[in-house]
Amino acid sequence: MAQRYQNGHLRCAKRKRGPDVWEFLWRDREVDGKRRQRTLIVGTLQEFRTFREAQNQLHLLKANINADLPISSVATFDELAEHYCRTELLEENKTEKTRKTYQFYLRQWILPRWGGEYLHNMKTLHVEQWLRSLPGLANGSKAKIRNIMSAFLLTQSAGTY
């Protein structure tokens, strides 16, 4: 059965903690045929002050949903890191020391800050500002973190995720 065109629903959601956000809701069909409600945070009300601004941000996302493609932009950085560790990090061209180093930087710095972040919300400027603000880290360590995150995101954009 072909999937219907998804317009979804955009709403303003009140939060107990943190700023109120714009949420996009739509239904997706699972592999077993069951329909599932999906929710994506588009951004905060400070980022998109009007309904129209939030709706404009959704344009690309809706195109991906309706093209029936895997929607990698809906994934979180946690999911991407898990995929990378399961597949790319286990390749033979990676030494055991490299694997341990990547996993250490992930646990210590990257995932606590970026783990729950949706990939489409991650902006270069925000990552750069975060790297500059890390306390007590040498520039070499910050470069290592940047390179690890870059490797993950390149894997995602190459379509292996």
N, C-alpha and C positions, 0 to 999 in steps of 0.2 A: 504494500500500500504506500503510495507516495505521500510525503509529508506536505501538509498545508503550508502556505506562506505565513511566516510568523511576523506579526507586527509587535507582539509583546505589549507590555504595559510599563510605563514609566511613572514612578511615584516618589514623593518626598517621604522619607522614613525618619521618624523621630528616634533619637538614640538616648539611652539613659546616661551613657558616658561618651564624651567626645562630641564632635559637631554632627548636626543632622546631615543626612546624605540623600542623594538621588539613587534609587534602586531601579533596575530594569528586570522585569520578570517575564518569562516565557516558558512554554512547554516544549520538552524535547522527548523524542522517542528513544527508549533504550534498545539494546540489541535484542532483548527478549520480547520486544513489541510494546512493553508498558510505557505509558506516558509519565514523565516526571517534571515537576515544577522546578525551574532553575532560576536563580537570582544572581545578579551581578551588581556590585556597587560601581556606579558610573563616576561619582565624585562627590565632594561636599557642596553644601550650599554656598560656601565662600568661593569655591572655584567656579561654579555655575549658578549664578544668581537667579536666573529665570528658567522656566520650564523649557523654553525654546533653546537656550544655550545647552542644556543637558541633552535635549533631543538631537541637536546637531552633533554632539559627541558620539551618539549611538549609531550614526550612519554606517560606518565601516563594520561595526559589530553585527548589525542586522544583516548586512550583505553576506557576511560569513555564515551566519546562522541559516539563512535561506538558501545558500549555495550548497548546503548539506556537506560542508567540508569539516574536517576536524577543527575545532575552534581553539587554537592554542592560545589566543589572547585571553580566554576565559580562565586559563590555568593560573595557578599561583606560583610564585618562585619556589615554594616548598616542593610542589609537584614536579617542577622542572629539575630541581636539584636531585630529587629522588630518582628520576628517570636517568639523569646524567650519571649518577653513582652506580646505577644498576647496569648501564650499557657502556657508555663511553669510558668511564674510569676503569673498567675491567679489561680494556684492550691490552694486548701484549706490549704495546709501545709505551705503556706507563709503568714506571718502576714502583716498587712497594713504598718507597719513601715519598714519591709524588702522591700516591693514593692517600697515605697517612697525612701528608701536609694539607692536601685539599680538604680532607674530612675535618681536620683540626680547625682550619680557617672557617669552614662552614659552620661548625658547632659554636665556635667562640665568638665570631663577629657577624657573619653574613646572615644566617638564618634568624637569629634573634631580632634583627632589624627588618629584613626583607622577606622572611619566610611566608607570611600571610598576604603579601602584596600581590595584586593581580598584575600580570605581565604588561598589559596594556596601560597600566597606571605608572609604570616605572619610567622615569625620565632621566636622561643623562645628567642634567643639571642637579637633580636631587641626589643622585648617587655620588657625584663629585663633591657636593657640599657635605654629605655624610662622611665621605672619606677624609676630607679636610678636618672634620670635627672629631675624629677618633682620637681619644686621649692616649698619650704615651706610646704611640706606635711610630716606628721608624718609617721613613719614606719608602724603603724597600718592602716592608710589610704591607703598606698601603698599596703599593704597585702590585704585589702578589694578589691581594684581595681583588683589585680592579681586574687583573688578568683572569682570575678564576671566574668572576661574574661575567666577563666578556666571553669566555669559552662556553659557559652555560647558555648565554643568550644567542651566541652564534649557532649553537647546536639547534636551538629552537627555531631560529629564522631559516636554517637550511632545510627545515622540514623533516628532520629526523625525529621530531617529537610530535 
